Amino acid sequence: MIEVSEAWTSQYCKTCCQKGTRKKQGLFQCQTCGEDNADRNAAYNIAKRGLGQASNLGATVDMPRTFPRVDRNTMMRKEATVF
C-alpha cells in the first residue's frame, strides 16, 4: 500500500492536467475536456499519483481492461472502452 496525498486532486483535470473550476460542489469543469464528476476526477488523479510512486519504486502494475456489460448505461460503456 502506498500513501498518496489528495491535495489539489479535485482541481486538476484527469485527462489534460490543466486547472479547472467547480461549477457546483460535485461538478468539475475543464476548459478543454468538459464536465466530469468532481469525486471521480479526483479519484483518477489520486490513482495516477499512486501509480507514479509505485513505478518510482520499481514496481510493475498490471491494469486489466474492463469491458462494459449490457446492463450499464451509455456513459459507463464509454468510460470502460476508452483505455
Backbone as ProteinMPNN parsed JSONL, in Angstrom:
{"seq_chain_A": "MIEVSEAWTSQYCKTCCQKGTRKKQGLFQCQTCGEDNADRNAAYNIAKRGLGQASNLGATVDMPRTFPRVDRNTMMRKEATVF", "coords_chain_A": {"N_chain_A": [[0.838, -1.161, 0.0], [0.496, 2.221, -0.779], [0.94, 5.469, 0.397], [-0.765, 8.336, -0.595], [-0.959, 11.754, -1.275], [-3.899, 13.66, -1.257], [-4.142, 16.267, -1.924], [-5.158, 18.973, -3.898], [-6.133, 17.361, -5.969], [-8.743, 17.408, -6.876], [-8.9, 19.68, -8.338], [-7.566, 19.672, -10.716], [-7.623, 18.564, -14.09], [-8.189, 15.192, -14.969], [-7.516, 14.221, -17.445], [-6.143, 16.151, -19.142], [-4.606, 17.549, -17.366], [-4.826, 20.245, -16.764], [-5.709, 23.132, -14.801], [-8.943, 23.308, -13.502], [-12.372, 24.366, -12.911], [-14.92, 24.458, -10.347], [-18.151, 24.19, -10.937], [-20.389, 23.49, -9.502], [-20.679, 21.916, -6.283], [-20.233, 19.137, -6.731], [-19.41, 18.97, -9.392], [-16.983, 19.047, -11.802], [-15.306, 21.248, -13.986], [-13.59, 21.453, -16.954], [-11.802, 23.517, -19.162], [-10.869, 22.502, -21.572], [-11.567, 19.733, -21.749], [-14.194, 19.406, -20.844], [-17.074, 18.619, -18.74], [-17.115, 16.738, -15.646], [-17.695, 14.365, -13.022], [-16.76, 15.575, -9.91], [-15.652, 14.077, -7.766], [-14.981, 11.655, -9.007], [-13.089, 12.564, -10.862], [-11.07, 13.462, -9.083], [-10.446, 10.994, -7.887], [-9.307, 9.547, -10.036], [-7.015, 11.125, -10.409], [-5.698, 10.727, -7.968], [-5.195, 7.994, -8.187], [-3.425, 8.033, -10.377], [-1.251, 9.368, -9.206], [-0.534, 7.475, -7.273], [0.195, 5.274, -8.898], [2.365, 6.43, -10.178], [4.156, 6.781, -8.047], [4.52, 4.112, -7.355], [5.804, 3.13, -9.644], [8.189, 4.544, -9.491], [9.349, 3.222, -7.408], [10.025, 0.905, -8.566], [8.126, -0.995, -8.955], [5.801, -2.998, -10.811], [2.7, -2.656, -12.442], [-0.184, -4.258, -13.364], [-2.896, -3.442, -15.277], [-5.99, -4.525, -15.723], [-8.055, -4.65, -18.609], [-11.317, -3.457, -18.731], [-14.49, -4.412, -19.785], [-17.613, -3.215, -20.911], [-20.722, -4.245, -19.463], [-23.897, -5.337, -20.626], [-25.971, -4.25, -19.108], [-25.115, -1.78, -18.155], [-25.167, 1.818, -18.187], [-25.024, 4.24, -20.909], [-22.947, 6.153, -20.514], [-21.194, 4.813, -18.776], [-20.431, 2.672, -20.394], [-18.985, 4.019, -22.375], [-16.805, 5.065, -20.839], [-15.572, 2.693, -20.021], [-14.491, 1.672, -22.328], [-12.578, 3.443, -23.202], [-9.87, 3.052, -22.627]], "CA_chain_A": [[0.0, 0.0, 0.0], [1.256, 3.458, -0.904], [0.204, 6.643, 0.843], [-0.771, 9.373, -1.629], [-1.625, 12.984, -0.854], [-5.039, 14.011, -2.096], [-4.155, 17.718, -2.091], [-5.348, 19.571, -5.215], [-6.531, 16.399, -6.999], [-10.057, 17.728, -7.436], [-8.824, 20.95, -9.059], [-6.871, 19.484, -11.99], [-8.279, 17.611, -14.985], [-7.532, 13.882, -15.024], [-7.119, 13.941, -18.821], [-5.148, 17.081, -19.694], [-3.836, 18.077, -16.217], [-4.986, 21.692, -16.596], [-6.546, 23.511, -13.678], [-10.326, 23.551, -13.871], [-13.207, 25.043, -11.919], [-16.037, 23.681, -9.831], [-19.39, 24.935, -11.138], [-21.169, 23.104, -8.33], [-19.837, 21.133, -5.378], [-19.873, 17.833, -7.278], [-19.205, 19.015, -10.829], [-15.711, 19.618, -12.221], [-15.37, 21.799, -15.344], [-12.301, 21.711, -17.601], [-11.986, 24.326, -20.375], [-10.52, 21.699, -22.734], [-12.19, 18.398, -21.788], [-15.615, 19.434, -20.491], [-17.502, 18.377, -17.365], [-16.993, 15.406, -15.078], [-17.98, 14.295, -11.602], [-15.562, 16.056, -9.211], [-15.063, 12.992, -6.979], [-14.369, 10.702, -9.934], [-11.9, 13.231, -11.375], [-10.06, 13.407, -8.02], [-10.046, 9.593, -7.704], [-8.377, 9.229, -11.123], [-5.761, 11.815, -10.141], [-5.05, 10.028, -6.853], [-4.69, 6.727, -8.736], [-2.239, 8.354, -11.181], [-0.148, 9.639, -8.278], [-0.139, 6.202, -6.681], [0.91, 4.505, -9.914], [3.647, 7.099, -10.397], [5.032, 6.451, -6.925], [4.837, 2.685, -7.443], [6.798, 2.933, -10.703], [9.463, 5.071, -8.981], [9.892, 2.201, -6.51], [10.381, -0.255, -9.374], [7.01, -1.95, -9.01], [5.022, -3.015, -12.046], [1.271, -2.766, -12.169], [-1.0, -4.694, -14.491], [-4.253, -2.923, -15.202], [-6.824, -5.272, -16.657], [-9.073, -3.89, -19.343], [-12.68, -3.831, -18.374], [-15.428, -4.24, -20.887], [-18.937, -2.931, -20.361], [-21.791, -5.234, -19.526], [-25.072, -4.816, -21.325], [-26.865, -3.525, -18.214], [-24.587, -0.47, -17.772], [-25.682, 2.913, -19.006], [-24.187, 4.685, -22.015], [-21.758, 6.828, -20.026], [-20.294, 3.797, -18.239], [-19.882, 1.916, -21.525], [-17.984, 4.876, -22.998], [-15.636, 5.103, -19.981], [-14.924, 1.389, -19.945], [-13.823, 1.348, -23.589], [-11.625, 4.499, -23.527], [-8.499, 2.578, -22.463]], "C_chain_A": [[0.895, 1.24, 0.0], [0.381, 4.618, -0.452], [0.358, 7.754, -0.192], [-1.522, 10.586, -1.098], [-2.77, 13.301, -1.815], [-5.117, 15.51, -2.393], [-4.222, 18.112, -3.569], [-5.84, 18.608, -6.3], [-7.889, 16.708, -7.605], [-10.044, 19.018, -8.243], [-8.152, 20.833, -10.422], [-7.52, 18.364, -12.797], [-7.486, 16.313, -15.07], [-6.988, 13.575, -16.413], [-5.985, 14.841, -19.3], [-4.292, 17.76, -18.625], [-3.887, 19.6, -16.081], [-5.899, 21.965, -15.411], [-7.94, 23.852, -14.182], [-11.063, 24.294, -12.776], [-14.301, 24.099, -11.455], [-17.296, 24.529, -9.965], [-20.336, 24.717, -9.96], [-20.241, 22.259, -7.472], [-19.364, 19.823, -6.027], [-19.556, 17.813, -8.76], [-17.91, 19.751, -11.173], [-15.825, 20.065, -13.67], [-13.963, 22.095, -15.841], [-12.577, 22.476, -18.897], [-11.775, 23.487, -21.634], [-11.379, 20.443, -22.858], [-13.668, 18.359, -21.416], [-15.865, 19.12, -19.022], [-17.293, 16.931, -16.959], [-17.394, 15.492, -13.612], [-16.69, 14.639, -10.856], [-14.887, 14.947, -8.41], [-14.369, 11.969, -7.879], [-13.074, 11.286, -10.506], [-10.77, 13.157, -10.347], [-9.547, 11.983, -7.82], [-9.064, 9.153, -8.794], [-7.013, 9.873, -10.861], [-4.987, 11.168, -8.996], [-4.455, 8.713, -7.35], [-3.428, 6.962, -9.57], [-1.032, 8.623, -10.292], [0.371, 8.343, -7.667], [0.644, 5.342, -7.655], [2.275, 5.108, -10.208], [4.632, 6.782, -9.285], [5.445, 4.986, -6.976], [5.895, 2.439, -8.511], [8.165, 3.48, -10.293], [10.146, 4.075, -8.051], [10.297, 0.942, -7.267], [9.292, -1.305, -9.457], [6.347, -1.889, -10.381], [3.567, -3.263, -11.692], [0.568, -3.187, -13.444], [-2.403, -4.158, -14.287], [-5.104, -3.669, -16.207], [-7.801, -4.35, -17.373], [-10.438, -4.379, -18.91], [-13.582, -3.533, -19.556], [-16.829, -4.076, -20.32], [-19.881, -4.117, -20.483], [-22.998, -4.557, -20.166], [-25.925, -3.95, -20.41], [-26.326, -2.173, -17.746], [-25.132, 0.613, -18.693], [-24.641, 3.369, -20.028], [-22.894, 5.325, -21.536], [-20.742, 5.821, -19.49], [-19.674, 2.977, -19.359], [-18.779, 2.709, -22.197], [-16.692, 4.887, -22.168], [-14.874, 3.803, -19.981], [-14.156, 1.06, -21.22], [-12.772, 2.396, -23.982], [-10.187, 3.998, -23.474], [-7.989, 2.124, -23.78]], "O_chain_A": [[1.913, 1.291, 0.69], [-0.772, 4.738, -0.865], [1.47, 8.073, -0.613], [-2.606, 10.448, -0.531], [-2.617, 13.215, -3.034], [-6.059, 15.966, -3.042], [-3.432, 17.634, -4.383], [-5.953, 19.014, -7.457], [-8.162, 16.309, -8.737], [-11.078, 19.414, -8.781], [-8.164, 21.786, -11.202], [-7.917, 17.339, -12.243], [-6.265, 16.329, -15.223], [-6.086, 12.749, -16.548], [-4.977, 14.351, -19.808], [-3.346, 18.475, -18.958], [-3.077, 20.183, -15.359], [-6.748, 21.146, -15.06], [-8.102, 24.587, -15.157], [-10.455, 24.79, -11.828], [-14.573, 23.077, -12.086], [-17.495, 25.476, -9.203], [-20.993, 25.646, -9.49], [-19.135, 21.924, -7.897], [-18.2, 19.451, -5.876], [-19.442, 16.734, -9.341], [-17.761, 20.935, -10.87], [-16.38, 19.342, -14.498], [-13.232, 22.881, -15.239], [-13.486, 22.118, -19.646], [-12.423, 23.726, -22.653], [-11.863, 20.123, -23.944], [-14.328, 17.35, -21.661], [-14.998, 19.323, -18.172], [-17.293, 16.024, -17.79], [-17.424, 16.579, -13.034], [-15.64, 14.061, -11.138], [-13.658, 14.884, -8.378], [-13.291, 11.476, -7.546], [-12.074, 10.579, -10.621], [-9.637, 12.826, -10.697], [-8.352, 11.779, -7.607], [-8.09, 8.459, -8.501], [-5.977, 9.241, -11.066], [-3.761, 11.072, -9.048], [-3.337, 8.356, -6.976], [-2.474, 6.189, -9.485], [0.074, 8.166, -10.581], [1.581, 8.143, -7.559], [1.652, 4.743, -7.281], [3.236, 4.381, -10.458], [5.811, 6.541, -9.546], [6.591, 4.653, -6.674], [6.795, 1.623, -8.308], [9.193, 2.94, -10.702], [11.37, 4.078, -7.918], [10.849, 0.013, -6.677], [9.521, -2.396, -9.978], [6.339, -0.842, -11.028], [3.256, -3.995, -10.753], [0.71, -2.542, -14.483], [-3.024, -4.391, -13.25], [-4.96, -3.47, -17.413], [-8.305, -3.387, -16.795], [-10.666, -5.578, -18.747], [-13.435, -2.515, -20.232], [-17.185, -4.738, -19.345], [-19.849, -4.876, -21.451], [-23.078, -3.33, -20.223], [-26.55, -3.0, -20.882], [-27.016, -1.474, -17.003], [-25.509, 0.347, -19.834], [-23.497, 2.915, -19.995], [-21.837, 5.058, -22.106], [-19.545, 5.971, -19.733], [-18.498, 2.62, -19.279], [-17.744, 2.147, -22.556], [-15.603, 4.736, -22.723], [-13.643, 3.808, -19.945], [-13.244, 0.234, -21.182], [-12.129, 2.238, -25.021], [-9.351, 4.494, -24.229], [-6.844, 1.68, -23.879]]}, "name": "protein", "num_of_chains": 1, "seq": "MIEVSEAWTSQYCKTCCQKGTRKKQGLFQCQTCGEDNADRNAAYNIAKRGLGQASNLGATVDMPRTFPRVDRNTMMRKEATVF"}
